[in-house]
Amino acid sequence: MDRLTAMRVFVSVVDLGSQSAAADHLNLSRPVVSRYLAELEDWVGARLMQRTTRRLSLTAAGQETLPRCRQMLELAGDLQAAVSAPNDAPRGELRISV
């Protein structure tokens, strides 16, 4: 699975307050959201959230990870914008005859 997507899922779960809401928002199934969160927790090496049927709260590791995930997602967006911007500009040889 893609770690960038796992970060996006994590941020969405936190912002929306539930895995179900994040699944709906991202057009993913709830089990896929759970897999992305498990992968991110595996990669980070710590549990990021305490999940119960009624509420979701960040662990200390989750509180440390969340701003870094936001920063990584912002950098990834900036990178994609920077790479695609030159493709939008006209290029090549221009000949003008008078």
Rosetta silent file (secondary structure, phi, psi, omega in degrees, C-alpha in Angstrom):
SEQUENCE: MDRLTAMRVFVSVVDLGSQSAAADHLNLSRPVVSRYLAELEDWVGARLMQRTTRRLSLTAAGQETLPRCRQMLELAGDLQAAVSAPNDAPRGELRISV
SCORE:     score description
SCORE:     0.000 S_00000001
   1 L     0.000  156.986 -176.102    0.000    0.000    0.000 S_00000001
   2 L   -83.361  124.424 -178.275    1.015    3.572   -0.612 S_00000001
   3 H   -67.702  -34.006  178.304    2.320    5.428    2.464 S_00000001
   4 H   -63.783  -40.995  176.987    1.239    8.803    1.131 S_00000001
   5 H   -66.494  -38.533  177.880   -2.314    7.489    0.832 S_00000001
   6 H   -60.971  -40.250  177.569   -2.027    6.023    4.331 S_00000001
   7 H   -65.784  -41.786  178.790   -1.070    9.491    5.615 S_00000001
   8 H   -61.240  -41.732  178.625   -3.980   11.044    3.720 S_00000001
   9 H   -63.844  -46.589  179.855   -6.342    8.487    5.282 S_00000001
  10 H   -57.032  -48.681 -179.779   -4.948    9.150    8.781 S_00000001
  11 H   -62.618  -40.954  179.346   -5.382   12.913    8.425 S_00000001
  12 H   -64.991  -42.137  178.472   -8.916   12.459    7.068 S_00000001
  13 H   -60.074  -45.414 -179.818   -9.896   10.149    9.934 S_00000001
  14 H   -65.041  -47.610 -177.196   -8.644   12.701   12.463 S_00000001
  15 H   -64.010  -39.495 -175.772  -10.241   15.677   10.679 S_00000001
  16 H   -91.266  -13.315  173.816  -13.605   13.963   10.154 S_00000001
  17 L    87.583   -3.897  177.742  -13.657   12.204   13.507 S_00000001
  18 L  -159.095  157.213  177.612  -14.341    8.666   12.355 S_00000001
  19 H   -69.338  -36.685 -179.916  -13.153    5.953   10.035 S_00000001
  20 H   -64.178  -44.851  179.127  -16.591    5.688    8.452 S_00000001
  21 H   -63.748  -40.920  178.417  -16.727    9.396    7.618 S_00000001
  22 H   -65.885  -39.606  178.275  -13.203    9.256    6.194 S_00000001
  23 H   -61.098  -45.111  178.378  -14.096    6.170    4.141 S_00000001
  24 H   -63.126  -44.856 -178.164  -17.108    7.982    2.662 S_00000001
  25 H   -63.351  -38.477 -177.016  -15.087   11.133    2.003 S_00000001
  26 H   -93.799    2.367 -177.809  -12.239    9.244    0.306 S_00000001
  27 L    57.147   45.139  177.203  -14.530    6.803   -1.545 S_00000001
  28 L  -122.778  160.655  174.226  -12.930    3.839    0.203 S_00000001
  29 L   -81.017  158.094  179.987  -14.438    0.975    2.141 S_00000001
  30 H   -62.228  -40.036  176.387  -14.079    0.995    5.922 S_00000001
  31 H   -61.527  -34.392  177.739  -11.868   -2.136    5.889 S_00000001
  32 H   -67.218  -40.775  176.580   -9.502   -0.428    3.429 S_00000001
  33 H   -59.805  -44.232  178.591   -9.304    2.607    5.718 S_00000001
  34 H   -61.461  -39.810  178.772   -8.460    0.268    8.609 S_00000001
  35 H   -65.333  -41.654  177.911   -5.728   -1.393    6.533 S_00000001
  36 H   -62.523  -42.148  178.881   -4.179    1.967    5.640 S_00000001
  37 H   -64.536  -41.484  178.675   -4.175    2.995    9.302 S_00000001
  38 H   -63.608  -40.056  178.319   -2.623   -0.327   10.324 S_00000001
  39 H   -63.767  -43.162  179.313    0.066    0.077    7.651 S_00000001
  40 H   -64.811  -41.789  177.783    0.902    3.584    8.846 S_00000001
  41 H   -63.479  -38.680  175.917    1.053    2.399   12.450 S_00000001
  42 H   -61.313  -46.989 -177.575    3.334   -0.444   11.365 S_00000001
  43 H   -64.137  -43.768 -179.575    5.593    1.948    9.487 S_00000001
  44 H   -72.678  -31.849  179.836    5.727    4.468   12.357 S_00000001
  45 L    87.852   20.465 -179.740    6.132    1.682   14.886 S_00000001
  46 L  -154.429  156.367  174.998    3.479    2.928   17.295 S_00000001
  47 L   -75.035  131.738 -175.548   -0.262    3.007   17.784 S_00000001
  48 L   -97.334  -26.981 -176.787   -1.560    6.361   16.532 S_00000001
  49 E  -139.361  148.714  167.947   -5.162    6.286   17.765 S_00000001
  50 E   -97.433  119.630 -177.332   -7.278    4.792   20.485 S_00000001
  51 E  -113.600  129.697  170.562  -10.432    3.619   18.782 S_00000001
  52 L  -126.935  176.827 -179.798  -13.655    2.692   20.497 S_00000001
  53 L   -68.929  -22.904 -176.158  -17.158    2.332   19.118 S_00000001
  54 L  -104.936  -24.682 -177.995  -18.038    5.774   20.415 S_00000001
  55 L  -153.109  164.440 -178.039  -14.921    7.860   20.059 S_00000001
  56 E  -131.273  131.034  177.666  -11.515    8.199   18.556 S_00000001
  57 E  -138.329  149.221 -179.773   -8.562    9.894   20.241 S_00000001
  58 E   -80.049  141.014  170.896   -4.947   10.377   19.298 S_00000001
  59 L   -80.197  176.195  176.437   -2.190    8.742   21.285 S_00000001
  60 H   -59.800  -40.924  178.155    0.974   10.691   22.094 S_00000001
  61 H   -64.784  -37.844  178.241    2.557    9.141   18.983 S_00000001
  62 H   -64.868  -39.004  178.319   -0.493   10.161   16.951 S_00000001
  63 H   -66.487  -33.328  176.538   -0.212   13.744   18.171 S_00000001
  64 H   -74.615  -35.171 -174.614    3.437   13.791   17.085 S_00000001
  65 H   -78.287  -36.356 -174.291    2.682   12.125   13.745 S_00000001
  66 H   -55.574  -52.310 -179.560   -0.322   14.211   12.657 S_00000001
  67 H   -64.202  -31.245  178.537    1.462   17.534   11.954 S_00000001
  68 H   -70.826  -36.831  175.957    4.252   15.695   10.153 S_00000001
  69 H   -64.555  -43.222  177.179    1.732   13.859    7.973 S_00000001
  70 H   -58.844  -43.285 -179.427    0.059   17.171    7.131 S_00000001
  71 H   -64.707  -42.772  179.020    3.468   18.602    6.231 S_00000001
  72 H   -63.269  -41.605  179.568    4.358   15.585    4.053 S_00000001
  73 H   -65.558  -38.921  177.221    1.035   15.810    2.208 S_00000001
  74 H   -64.706  -43.640  178.374    1.567   19.522    1.605 S_00000001
  75 H   -63.274  -39.804  178.671    5.091   18.895    0.294 S_00000001
  76 H   -63.742  -40.709  176.898    3.807   16.133   -1.991 S_00000001
  77 H   -64.585  -41.666  177.692    1.194   18.507   -3.395 S_00000001
  78 H   -62.795  -41.118  179.470    3.814   21.211   -3.910 S_00000001
  79 H   -62.849  -45.482  179.335    6.090   18.731   -5.669 S_00000001
  80 H   -62.861  -40.190  178.778    3.335   17.604   -8.025 S_00000001
  81 H   -65.387  -41.160 -179.008    2.459   21.233   -8.793 S_00000001
  82 H   -66.454  -37.807 -178.108    6.105   22.136   -9.443 S_00000001
  83 H   -74.619  -36.458 -177.390    6.630   19.207  -11.775 S_00000001
  84 H   -82.058  -21.066 -177.946    3.417   19.738  -13.732 S_00000001
  85 H   -60.404  -45.505  179.593    3.816   23.534  -14.059 S_00000001
  86 H   -62.932  -26.827  178.598    6.550   23.439  -16.728 S_00000001
  87 H   -69.251  -22.522  179.992    4.373   21.141  -18.835 S_00000001
  88 H   -79.882  -23.624 -176.972    1.717   23.846  -18.984 S_00000001
  89 L   -79.655  140.557  176.213    4.089   26.432  -20.454 S_00000001
  90 L   -63.057  146.617  177.966    4.533   26.604  -24.205 S_00000001
  91 L  -152.613  166.338 -178.778    7.899   25.350  -25.421 S_00000001
  92 L   112.294 -175.532 -177.035    9.656   24.500  -28.570 S_00000001
  93 L   -87.859  136.646  179.136   10.843   26.452  -31.566 S_00000001
  94 L  -116.857  122.602  177.733    8.789   29.397  -32.782 S_00000001
  95 L  -113.147  131.448  179.460    9.211   30.600  -36.349 S_00000001
  96 L  -122.016  126.266  177.412    7.825   33.899  -37.476 S_00000001
  97 L  -113.319  137.999 -179.809    7.797   34.894  -41.107 S_00000001
  98 L  -121.968    0.000    0.000    7.119   38.432  -42.280 S_00000001
